[in-house]
């Protein structure tokens, strides 16, 4: 897992100013050092510059990048899980390394842009062929790839911060960006980089930049197809796809571990991995004070610890429990903005950032149970009547709470409701459908599609930045595009047979898990219940209120914010404003992140 960056243009020969442009490449690469601290490299040609920062996972000795052969050069971030099959398919071509980088490069030399369709993995890569620059992102968008077209040249990088290291690209935000921050975030519209002029290669897309400009092409998406398997055939197919994905993602020349919460998703990942790698390391996460302060709720029915311990003993893993201090999590709110280059999921981001940093002290590669809920229908809104009756993103149906804290000037300048409604309607209209589907099944398919394209990418984006900030490669077996394609078309009466949440996955997992774990009710990513967190948020909020010229209050009403953070509403158990985990405390923390982001990045507001 790595960081990539570079630029391409045709009106200037970069090698005539090689010192200047090599320095730019190094500066771009250095912003990504945490993604790949093991090795680095650059290539500068007359019309293209490429930079790479490597986290060595496969073929540690020979996988250095940029990698060049036959006039083609690649920089690549990710892992390819069907590299062995592709290597056999391309056996007539020369291979001088064991790296999957060379597999992609040979596949591109052989198949061109069609190579992307043959890859199974998490990847973002750039290939320069001497004339055109190709940019590609994996099917589900697990690995990031941002770009900006600046005059006559294209600039790209694994993270937005790499673009800002290129002269002439500066942090600015316009009306659409503000709508992303206050109406859509912590999600992002597909392809949107939030900053003015910054875009992202959408999942499943391939882009080519040449003398005639930039062109994006979609090479993959889910499609609506009749499901032809009966119940038992469906369970067997799901079992094969999930277990095959997990086994494939164990490929590594360094030790692999598993995140283990004791839920069905991470437990199945651990169980399959442990059969292949006995005594694999597993890590469970919790928070200081939760033993004393935890209170179960409809969203969080149980703590993870006991289930994780039981599963670790069952699987025979070497298990470690990590406990995040409240002060570390609160302070991490701001470091997580630096990791993401944007405000995000508040303490959900900062705690994961801390956890990944701790895991990275002993492992370079971790398997996560992320994405199963989006694919197998685990979230409450798959089962909520309100979600079926409300034409909006089901995890963020109302903007009232957000709008209640914004300044009148901002609300008068931008249309948050209209922006969110347009984004939802456009996304819903893209949903693949089968003719004649009953309205309820059609809406459920729509919710599933929205989850894949919006909510899931929010969580994988968070996982990528949190893990790579600590130089940890996090893999997500459930996001294997073969699983997504298959399960998207499985009827709800099989996915949720007998009303059991994620029944299909539980049925596929039978025989791998103890009954207590197999039947455990869904409990989301853990959070802190320690009242110290609210105290620290209030301290940070008071500092923000007292700070002179705080840019946050160009957008947020200071008096409304002060009443909110000083009042009882901050601690109230209210309806989440995003997903299941983000309620009033996370709204306060999110706005603090926005203020920090505006100041730290010196964001110009362009209305």
N, C-alpha and C positions, 0 to 999 in steps of 0.2 A: 504494500500500500504506500502511496507516494503523493507528491505534489507536482503538478505540471504547470507550465506557463510559457508564454511566447507571444510573438507578433508576426505579422505578414503584411507586406506592402510592395507596390510595383513601381512607384514613381521615384524611388531612391535606392541606391545601392548601399545597403547597410555596412558592407565590408569596407567602404571608403572612409567610414567613421567607426572603425571597429572598436576602438577604445570606448567610445561613447555608448555604443549599442551593446557591447559585452557587459559594460557596467550596469546598464538597464536590466539585462537578463539576470545578472547576479542579484541585483536588488529585488527583482520580482521573485526569484527563487528563494531568497533569504526570508521573505514573508511567509514562505511555506515550509520552513525548516522543520517545524514541529511535526509535519506530516511525514517527513522522511529525513531523519538526522544521520543516516548511515553513510550515504554517498551523495554526490551531486555532480552535475555535468551540464555543459552548454554546447550549443552548436549555432554558429552564425554563418549564414550564407547571404548572397546579395539581396534576396527578397524575403528572407525568413530567419527568425531567431527562435530557438527552442531551449527550454531550461527544464531541469528535472532534479527533484530532491527525493532520495530513495529511502524507503523502509524495506530492508532486505528480508524477504520471506521465502522466495523460491530461487534456487541456484544462486546462493549467496556470493559465489566467486565471480560469476560470469554474466550476471544480469544487469550490468551497468547501462545507464541511458544518458543521453539519447543513443539509440541503436540504429545503425545505418547498414543497409545492404542493397545492392542493385539500384542505387539512385533513390531509394526510399528511406526516410528517417522517421522514427516514431519516438514519442514520449507518452508514457502510459501510467495510469493510476488504477489499481484494482487487482482482481484475481479472476482467472478463467478456469472454470471447474470442469470443462470438457476438453482441456488442452491435450490430454493423452489421445482422445479420439481424433481430434483435428491433426495432431502430429502424424498419426497413421494415415489419415486422409491425404496429407501433404508429403508423404514419404519420399516422393520423387524430387522434392526440393531440398536444398542444402540446409542443415541445422548445425550450428556450431556451439549452441548453448542448450541447457535444459530449461530455460526460462519460458514462461508463458508469453512474455513480451515478444520473443522471436516467433512464437506461434501466431500471434495476432499480425505481426509484420508480414510473415509469409502468406497468411490468409488474405491480407489486403493486397499484396502483390499479385496473388492468383485471382481473387474474386472482386477486387475493388470495393465499392460501397456495400456490395452484397455480403461481404465478410461479416458485417455486424449481425445479420440474421442467424449466422451459424454459431455465434458465441453464446455460451451459457456462463454467466458470471456477473460480477459487479465491476464496471469499468467506465473509464473516461479516457479517451486517447486522442492524440493529434498525430497525423501523418503528413509529412511534406514530401512531395514527389518531384520537386524541382520546378514545378509550375503552379500547383495548387495546394492549398492547405485544407485537409479534411479534419473535421472535429466530430466525435461520436460519443454518445452516452448510452449506458446500458438500458435494457428494456424497461425496468421499473424505476430508474432514476436513483439508484442507491448511491452512486458516486457523482459528485457535483462537477459542473464545468460551466464557468461564466465567461462571457465575452462582451466586448464593446467595439463597435465600428466607429473609429475616430478618423474622420476625413477619408483619406485614401488607404487606411490600413485597419486591420483587425487585430485586436489584442485579446488574449485569453488567459485564464488561470483557473486552478482548482478552487480557489476562494476569491472573493471579491477584493480582499486586501491586496492581492497580487496585481490587479488592474490599477489600483491607486499608486503603485510603484512605477507606473509608466507615465512619463511626462505628458501633461495635458488632460489626464483623466482625474477629476477631483470629486469628492463626495458632495452631491447635491440631490435634492429631492423636490419633485414638483407635485401638482395636485393628485395625480394618479398614485405617486409614491406615498403621499400622506393618507390616501384612502386605503392603500395596502396596510400601512401601519395601524390605522385606527378602525378599519372595517373588516379586514381580512386576517391580519396577523393574529397569532404567530404562524398561521398558514401563509402561503404565497401563491399568487396565480401562477400556473405553469408557464415557465419561460420568463418570468418576471424577476429582475434582480433588485427591485424596489428603488435603488438609486437611479437617478436620471441618466439615461444612456447605457445602463447596464442590463444585460439580458442573460438568460441561461439556456443552454441547449436543453430542450424539453426531453423527458424520458422517452426512450425509443426513437430518437431522432438522429439523423446524420446530416451534418452541414458541410458545405464546400465553399471556400473563399478563393476566388481567382480574379484575373484581370477584369472580368465582367461583373464582379460583385459577389454577394453572399447569398447562398440558396440553402434552405432547410428542407429536408425530406423525412417523412415519417416512415420508419421501416418496420415498426411493430405497434400493435395495440390489441387489446382484447376484442373479441367479436362474439356476437350472439349466435349460438348454434343449438339445435335441438339436442337434448341429453338422451342418449340411447342406452345407457347402462341401467340395470336394475339396482336395487338397494345393495345387495351383497357385492356386486361387481364394482359399484361406486366406492364402497368402503375399501375394497382391495386396491383399486386404482389410486385412491388417496393415500393409502398406507405406502404403496410403492413409491409414489412421487415424493412424499415427505421424507421417507427414510433414505431414498436415493439422494435427495438434495443434501441432507445432513451428511451422509457419508462422503459425497463429493467435496463438501466444503471443509473436510478435515485435511485436505492436501496442504502440506507445509513442510518446509525444512527447518522450522523452529517449533517449539512446543505450542499446542493449542489448548485453550481452556473454554469453559462455558459459564455464562451468566445463569444463575439458578435461583429463581424466586420461589419455586415450589408450586407454581401454576402449571397447568397442562402444557402450555407451549414450551416453556424453558425446560420442563421436566422431560418431555419427549425428546427434545434436542439433546439433553444430557444423557438420557438412557441409550439412545442410538449411538451417540459419540463414545460413550463408555464401553460399549461392546466392541468397538473398533480400537479404542485407546484406553486400556484398563488403567485405573487410578488417575484418570484425567483430573486436572484441577477444576474445581467449581467455586464460584463466588456468589454469596448472597449479600444483599444490601439492607441496611436499616438505619435508623436515625437515633441520635442521642435523646433519651427521655421517652421513647415510644413505649417502652415497657411499662412506664407509669401513666402516660397520658393518652395512649391509643384508645379511641372509641370507634366501635364498628358502626357502619352506616350502610345505606342501600348501595352506595357506590363502592365502599371499601368494607366488605363483610368480615375480613380476617387479616391477621398479620402473616407475613411470609415465613418467619423463622422456623417454626416447628415443621411446616410442610417441606421446606428446603432441606432441613436436617434429615428428615425421613427419606426424602428422595436421594440425597447424597449417600446415605447408608445403603439404600436399596441398589444404587448404581455402582457403589464401591469407589466413589470419587474421593479425592483429597480436597476436603471442603474448608473454606475460609469464610467467616462472617465479618463483613466490614461495617463499621458504625461511623456515620458521618456526624461530626460535631455541628451543632446549630450555627455556631459562629463561622465555621468554614463554608457552610451552605449559603449563609447570608452574604458573606464577602464574595463568594463565587458568582453572585448575580452579575457582577460587573466583568469578571474574567470571562464569563460565558458570552457576553456581548462581544468581547474581543475575539473569541473563538469563532463566533458566527458572523461577525461584522454587522449584526442587526440585533435589535431586541428580540427576545424569544419567549420560551415557556417558563420564565421566571425561575423559581426554585426547582422545577422539574428539570430544567437545563443545568442549573448550577450543581445540583446534587449528582447528576449523571456525570458531569465533568469531573467531579471529585472522585467518584467511584472508578471511572475509567483510568484516572491517573494512578490510583492505588493498584488496580489490576495490572497496569503496565509495568509496575515494579518487578513483576515475576513472569509475565507473559507478553508476547508480541501479537498474538492472534486470539480472538475470543468469538465464540458463537453465541448469538442472541436469539431469543424467541420472538423478537419483534415481528410484526406484520401479520401474525396469525388471526388476530381479531378482525382486521380489515377484510381478510380474504374469506374467513369461515363464519363471519357474522357474529362476532362476540360482543360488540358494543351495544349499550342500551338502546341506541336509536334504531337498531335493526328490529327491535321488539316494541318500540314505543308508538302508540297510536298518534300522539302529537306529531312525531316525525313524519308520519305518513300523511298527515293533514296539513302540514306547514310547508309551503313552497319556499324552502330556504336550506342552507347548509345545516344539516341536523345537529352538528356539534356546536353551532354558533347561530342559533335561529333568530335571536333578538339583539339589537345594538343599543337598547335603551341604557344599559349600565355604562357602556363605553361612552356614549354621547353625554351622559349626565355630568361628566367631569371635564369636558372639553370647553374651551373658551368660545364665547359667542362669535368672535371674529372668525375662528376656524370653521365653526359650523356654518357660518354664512358663506364661506369661501369654497367649501367642498360639499359634495352630496354623498355622504357615507351610505345612506340607505340605497340610493340609486346605483352606486358603484357595486355594492354587495349583491343587490338584486340582479344586475346585469351579469355579474360574474357567475352567479348561481345559474341563471337561465341559460347562459351560453354553455356552461359545463353540462347541465342536465340535457340540453338538446343534442349533445354529442353522444349520449348514452347509446350503445348498440342495443337493438331491440329485436324481438321475434314478432312476426305478425300474429295478431290475435291473442296476445298475452292478456290475461285478466288484469284490470287496473291495479290491484294490490300487488300482484307479482311484478308488473311493469315498474311500479314505484320502488319495490324492493330491489330490483335490478339497478334502478337509477341510484338508490342509496349506496349500493355496492360499488357502482362505478365512481361516484363522488368520493367514496372512501379511498379507492385505489389511486385516484388522480390528485386528491387534495390532502386528505387527512394522513394517509400512509406516508406520503412524501414529506409531510411536516415532521413526522417522527423519525424517518430515516435521515433526513437532513440534520436533525438534532443529534442523532446517534453518530453520524459521520463526524461532525465538528467536535463533539465531546470526546470521542475516542481518538481521533487524529491529533487533537490538541495534546494528548499524552503519548503520541506515537504508538497507539494501539490500533490494530486492524480489527474492526468489528464486522462479522459476517452475519447475514440474515437468511438462513436456509428457506424460511417460509416465503420469501420474496422471489424464489425461483420462478421464472416466467411460465414454466410448464404447469406448476401448481396453480398460478393465477388464471391461466387460460382454462384449465379444467374445472376448477371449483366455481368460477364465475358463472358457468352454465348448469351447475347442479341445482335442481329444484329445491325450494325452501323446505318442502316436506321431508327431504333427506338431510339437508344441512342442519335442520333444527327438529329432527324427528321427535315426536311426543312432547314438543315444547322445550326440549333440553338445549340450552345454549351451547353452540358449537358441537352438536351431537356428532356430526360427521368426523370431526377431528378426534373426539373422544373415542369413537368406535374404531378409528384407524389406529389409535394409540393403545388399544386393549392388548394386554400381554407384555407391554413395555413398562407399565406403571403400576404401582400399588393402587388398590381400589380407592383409598382415601384421597390420593392425589388425583386420580382419574375423575372422581366425582366432585372435586372441590369447586365451589362457586367462583366465578371470575372475580379476581381482585386485581385492580390495575397497578401500575407502577407505584411503588410505595412513596409516601410523603411523610413529612414531619408533623407530629401532633403536639410538639413541645411549645408551650406559650412563650418561651424565650424568643422564638422566631418572630412573633408579632411585636414583641418589645424592640427587637433589633430593627424591624421594618419601620417602626415609629421613629426610632432614632435617626435612621437614614432619611426618612421623610422630613423630619424637622431640620436636618442639615440642608436638605434640598430647598426647603421653604426659606430658610435664612440666607442661603447663598445669593450674593448679588448677581444680577444679570443671568440668572439660570435660564438657559434656552428652553427648558421644559415648559416654562410658564408663558412662552410665546404661543403655545398650543393648548395648554391645559389651564383651566381657571384655578388660580392659586387658592382663592378662598374656598371653593368647592372641594379642592383636593385636601386642604387643611382640615375642613370639617369631617371629611371622609376618614382620614387616617387617625384623627383624634377621637372619633366616635365609636360607638358600639358596632356600627355596621361592618367595620373591618374584621371583627371576629365572628360575625354572624354566620350561621350555617345557611347559606342561600343557594340559589340555583347557579350552577357554574356558568361562566360566560364564554368558556371555550372548553370543549371536551368534558371529561369527568372530573378533572383535577384542578381546574383553574377557577377558583371562586374569588371572593373579595380580597384575601391576602395576596393572591397572585396578580390581581388587577393593580393593587398598590405597587407591588414589586415590578410589574411590567412597566408602569409609568416611570418608576425610578430608572429602569433600564433605558427607556426612551430618552430621559434627560441626560443620562451618562453617555449614551450613544451620540446624541447631538453635539455634546461638548468634546468627547474623546476623538470623534472623527471630523470635528469642525464642519458639520453638515450645513451646507448652504440651502436655505429654504427658498425655492423659486416658485412663487405663486403668480 
